[in-house]
Amino acid sequence: MARLEINRSGEMEVFARVVELGGFSAAARAFRMTPSAVSKLVARLEARLGTRLVNRSTRKLQLTPEGGIFYERSIRVLADLDEAERSASSSESPTGRIRLNTNASYGTHILAPVVPEFLARYPGVTLNIVHTDAVIDLMEERTDVAVRAGPLKSSNLIARKLGATRMTIVAAPSYLKRFGEPKSVAELDDHNRIGLCYARTIEGWPLLDDGQAVTVPIVGSTQTSDGEALRHLAVAGVGLARLATFTVREDIRAGRLRPVLEESNPGDLEEVHAVYLGQGGPLPARIRALLDFLGEKARVG
């Protein structure tokens, strides 16, 4: 029972505001508390968790690594709590326009097939879908929700996980007929390895070579900023490509692409998240409806 008496969500909310506003005094003003009360609350939280969350100095407050992890998870928990309360109490009917930014692969293979169901469920909502593999600034682009693949950087965005997908090296039968199929990681040196050129891409392909983790550079005749364009290049026989399995599943089934070097595949997963600005206050019903729908019908695997 003692555990239930602790207002853990209240502690998280105060701690998150301390981080976002940069200090105890600013957070105290926001909550109409004294700086001493906020400082003591954070100290009690640290004592209960058994770890230091912030390093204090007279000039600034700095998060510890543990504090950074706790902050990121706290804002997600608080967002989920807000969402649960709104879904239980609101009878608001979703209406209005939603600007959704997504990479082309997710938009083509996961989102597009279920858009008709979303629009039928919420006839008062209109969708403006923008495809780009670049990471945009949601506020500058006036975007409500963005779907992002790969690790998320620390930011003021709230993220909802939409699943994770395995990565696979593939090639067209026409390419393999001309150049042969690589049977080892070393043989990749003799092949055209096409890839992505946007800034957040990894430096190479992570693979297993005799059980040892290695990274093979992406060295080839063609690079593109669009994952869907990369898939089309692979189907056309331009070279080997490493792509999310959900984007090439139908191509493999139809014989347009073949998996290569599966025995060297480390099985790493690329996570996919829907992200939106965490500005406080209730989410508009149309945004909440989209996020719930993506979590229900547009997950990757």
Secondary structure, 3 states (H helix, E strand, C coil): CHHHHCCHHHHHHHHHHHHHHCCHHHHHHHHCCCHHHHHHHHHHHHHHHCCCCEEECCCCEEECHHHHHHHHHHHHHHHHHHHHHHHHHCCCCCCEEEEEEECHHHHHHHHHHHHHHHHHHCCCEEEEEEECCCCCCCCCCCCCEEEEECCCCCCCEEEEEEEEEEEEEEECHHHHHHHCCCCCCHHHHHCCECEECCCCCCCEEEEEECCEEEEEECCCCCEECCHHHHHHHHHCCCCEEEEEHHHHHHHHHHCCCEECCHHHCCCCEEEEEEEEECCCCCCCHHHHHHHHHHHHHCCEC
